[in-house]
């Protein structure tokens, strides 16, 4: 047998069979085999007791290029990803201009990304009113699947869909074997809650929370379950914030419907009781809810009702966040956390008795499977891309926004102590981040849906 190009060994290698001492042999950017710690070459990289895990796959990222690169761009986003142990991300179809709802727009996004990515990047297409004829073409051009909004998205280029739009699009997606990711809030309950702002200060977080009630999520999930049953299309519920949707998801699973769901690091970390008035760095949609709600989301991960964790990384320029006036009504609703997702989730995991294997599944193999990349990303196993992260689960750090690579440094994690320090990130066997330093040039690839 020819010698491997690279061998990494650790006492804690996260494999599909469990966490164990092992040596990971890499050849031509792929994992060749996972062997014992005996008979390894003298130049093997010894990671000691650090965790050697599959690189994180983040299936929910807003990069916003082209058109709104001043919000975020492929270069800054993927640098933040590399520094956080994320080796693959999938970009959402909105906030860029044009939105990724046509073949032409997808080509423009691919052109904008070329030569700028430190990690591998896939692209979701969008479902908007009237673009069903574009869906097959978007898949043919390489889109990994599709995203829609059931409420206004916040940008005029990406309109939300209604029941009639979904009844047109879902059978087409089912016939194509494509997944639909859905922002699951309905406008009705939100419109009915507008009265909560009457006579109230726009700085009150409690008012913002009540303006996006649980009912908006519950009714949207109920609708999507009904439509899934009708069309047989695979549907994925993004950023579940309300634990009130969990009984409906459990029932849908018991029925055998092809429905999956995710939540986000901020819903698992923060609680409404801790958010100060004027604390618009915490604003997201749907909103961060109560402490008790947060713990129910963790339990849903434990039981498998929620399948995965993704960031919903959604940055904006500081002036859009209204930091100076703390206005929850007008502030952009998005949290930038791409670089912090591993330590944020690990901090919660270690506090609740979960394992690094759980984390690797929720943030590696499960999102890879969602994006159709489950045969090459998200596992330390022969034939998989050698996308790896070496990190210290016992080490802690205090979040300094100035050390974040994403374009704008606003973050609700500022000053928070998190556990889990990324020491090294490898993409197809090449080190792209080590001890606080990025590789000199980007080496990421654009990932496309396999043809046929």
Secondary structure, DSSP 8 states (H G I E B T S, - for coil): ----SEEEEEEEEEETTEEEEEEEEEETTEEEEEE-SSS--TT-EE-TTSEEEE-EEEEEE---TTT-TTT--HHHHHHHHHHTTEEEEEE-SSSSSS-S-SHHHHHHHHHHHTT--SSEEEE-EE--TT-GGGHHHHHHTT---EEEESS--SSTTS----HHHHHHHHHHHHHHT--EEEE---HHHHHHTGGGGTT--TT-HHHHHHHS-HHHHHHHHHHHHHHHHHH---EEE-S---GGGHHHHHHHHHHT--EEEEE-HHHHH--GGG--TT-GGG--SS----HHHHHHHHHHHHHTSS-EE---B----HHHHTTTTT-TTTS---B--GGGHHHHHHHHHHHHT--HHHHHIIIIIHHHHHTT-TTTSS--STTSB--EEEEEEEEEEE--GGG--SSS---TTTT-EEEEEEEEEEETTEEEEETTEE-SS----EE-----
